[in-house]
Amino acid sequence: MEIIQAISDRKLFRPFIAKDGSLASWNNWNVFLRTLFGLRLKSSHAELILKCTGRDYKLLPPDGFKTALCLTGRRSGKSVMAAIMGAYIACLSGREELLSPGEVGLVAILAPTIRQAKIILSYLRAIFRLSSLLENEIVRETKNGFELSNGVTIEILPGDPKTVRGFTLLAAIVDEVCFFGLDAESKVRNSDELIQALRPALATTDGMLICISSPYAKRGWAYKQFKKYFGNNNGSVLIWNSPSRTMNPTLSKKIVDQALEEDRASASAEFLGQFRDDISILLAREIIESVIIKGRLELLPRTGIQYRGFVDVSGGRNDAAAIAIGHKDKKVVVDYLKKYRPPHNPYEVIADMSEQFKRFNINKATGDNYSAEFVVQAFQNSGINYEKSKLNKSQLYLELLPAICSNSIELLDDETLINQLSNLERRTRSGGKDIVDHPQGGHDDSANVVAGLNFIAAKNHRRKGPLW
């Protein structure tokens, strides 16, 4: 059975996708599926295909594609469509027949976080629950998936290149592929690593790789695929790029227009399906690694050295806190770096930070713009004066940039720090004033304190001797 037939069938996918009984709002997704699975296309589809793929529909491969990258705006219905494709491949495509005896076929769902992956898993469960023909196909439920009567398992896999190895995949659905590696805690430096690890797992069944996302910055696997295959009539990867309302005409135009009015750069990516021109990476990872002292995790306090310290204090509920201590010799040297993960008691964290300052004979802490009165008082109670940084976080990063590029700083061998620094984004704003910050959903506590330390250590450094 073809996937289009399954969507139209009232005993299969129609009860899930057509809540009001009509499939009219899904017509353009119908064309996408026909293109992807190599089904019959009409001349009336030519304009949409050219708009969304840049390709001539007459030159599309007759057997369809094994890899698809769907770059559409938010609320376009791409997660729903990904779930339908996953359900079809798992129970109606017959791909399980390619498995060896005892081999378990898996339809895997991957996303930057487990919570994001559960959205598509929830849709998949609803598909089987609402279908009168499929409602009894689920034979076992697990925390992150379920097993079907044909032996196929639908399951969330962590977005980690190491953990996806060893599986036999009928399909891999990768949600928000443009956003992998942006969180400092992510086990994926970039989406390239994850995609490379998935391909061998798909080889046995000639499985399908389905990647969906709203576009983001012009970097990573998704952007490289877009540049290589969009408009390429000979390309082996289907790139489907469109605004939200093209794929979901029920989305309010008023909502989109309002978002564009408030922040055009962001809304163009969120709703128009465009990669952002105003975002670039502040520092390449290889440049950062050039100032990392391999194997150096901490330096002990020494006499005769004037140390400085910078802190990033949080309320303790959702955000981490951090402290960096260092000194200036010929270079700024980071001697100590510690991160306090949430949830934590901020008073206990400040007390520990104060102990570290005293260990390095420091009596003054400099902190970021989070200068709530309790922070000042808590440090004073521990015998440490607290001073607010003269520069904001973005300015501190712009001061750190030349220090790293000129090899004027020595950093500790800390993977979280490396990840956070390499994910910092430089956003161009009107008036020529650039803003540097962590990506959406990311963190920069360790990077922030190192940038602050660099500024105060370099600025306050004074040589001892007759010249001074």
C-alpha positions, 0 to 999 in steps of 0.5 A: 500500500502506498503512503498516500492511500494510507493517509486517505484510508479512514481505518488507517491514518485519516482519523489522525491527520484529518480531525475535521474529516478533510484533507484539503489543508494537507494537499501540499504535504501530499505532493511532498510525499509523492516526491519523496516516495517516487509516486505519480506526479501531475503537471499541476504539482510542478510549480510547488515542486519548483518552489520548494525544491528548485527542481524540475519535476520531470527530472525527479528520480522515479524511485524517490529518495532515501534521504530527505531534508525538510526545512520548513517554518514552525507550525507547518506540520512537519512533525506530524508528517514525520510521524506519519512517515515513521508509522508507514515505514514501521508497519505498512512498507514491508521493510521488516522482511529485509531483516535476518531472523532474530534481527530487530528493525528499529524506526528511530526518533532523534532530537537535540533533547529527549523532550523534543523527540517525545513530541513525534513519539506522542504523535506516533502513539496517537496514530496507532491509537486512532486507527481501527486497523492498527490499534492492536498492533502495539504489543509492548510499551516502553518508556521511550517507545513501543514494539509492534506485532511485526517485530519492529520497534519505534523508539527514541534514541539519544542524539549521540553518535556513539549510542546509535551504533549497532542498531538496524534501522528501517528509518531514522527521523531526526527532528530539529537537525539544525539545532544539534550541538548548540547546547553545551551539554550536548554529546554531539559537536555538530549534526555531521557526526550524528548523520555519519553514525546513522548511515551504516545503521540504515544500510542493511534495509536501505532505510530512509533518513528523514531530517526535519527542522526550521532553518537556523544559522548558515552552518552544519550538515543541514546548510551544507546539504541545502547548498549542495542539493537545492535546485540540483536536478541530479541531487540524491537528497531531497531538499524541501524548503518552504514557508510555514503557510505554504505547507499549513494554510490554516496558520494565521497570516496575522501571527506570521506578520506580527512576528516579522514586524517584531523581529524580521531576522528571527521570524524569517527563519521561524516562519519563512523557512530562511537561513539566518544571515545575521548569525555567525560563529564567533570562534572556530573550535580549532582556534579555541583548541589552539589555546587549550593546555592539554591535560591541564585541569587546574593550577594550584595557588602560588605565592607572589602572584596576583590572582583575579576572579570572575563569577556568574551567579544564578538563582539556582533553579534552572541556570548553572553558576560558574567561577573562574580564577586566573592571573596575568603573566605574559599571557592571561592564564586560567588557573581554576574553573568550576561550574555549579549545575542546577538546581542548587542553593545560591547561598551555598554556591556563593559560600563555596566561591568565596572559599575558592577566592580566599584560597587564591588570596583574592578579596574581591569578586567581579561578576556579570550583570546579574547583580541582585542585592542578595549576591552582594550581601552573600559575598560580603557575609563571606568576607568577599567584596562584590563588584559588577562588571563594567562591560556586559557579557557581549562586550566581554566576548568581543574582548576575548576574541582577539585574546584567543586569536592572538594566542594571548590566553591559556585555557584549561582543558575543559570540554564544557568550556570548549563547547560553550565557546565554540557555540557562541554566536555573533549577531549583526544588529542595526548601527553596526553593533554586534551582539554575542551570546549563546544560541537559543536553548544553549548555555554560556556560564563557563564561557562567560566567567572566562571572558570576564576573567580575561578582561579584568586580569589583562586590564588590572595587570601591573608589573612590580619594579622601578618602571611602575 
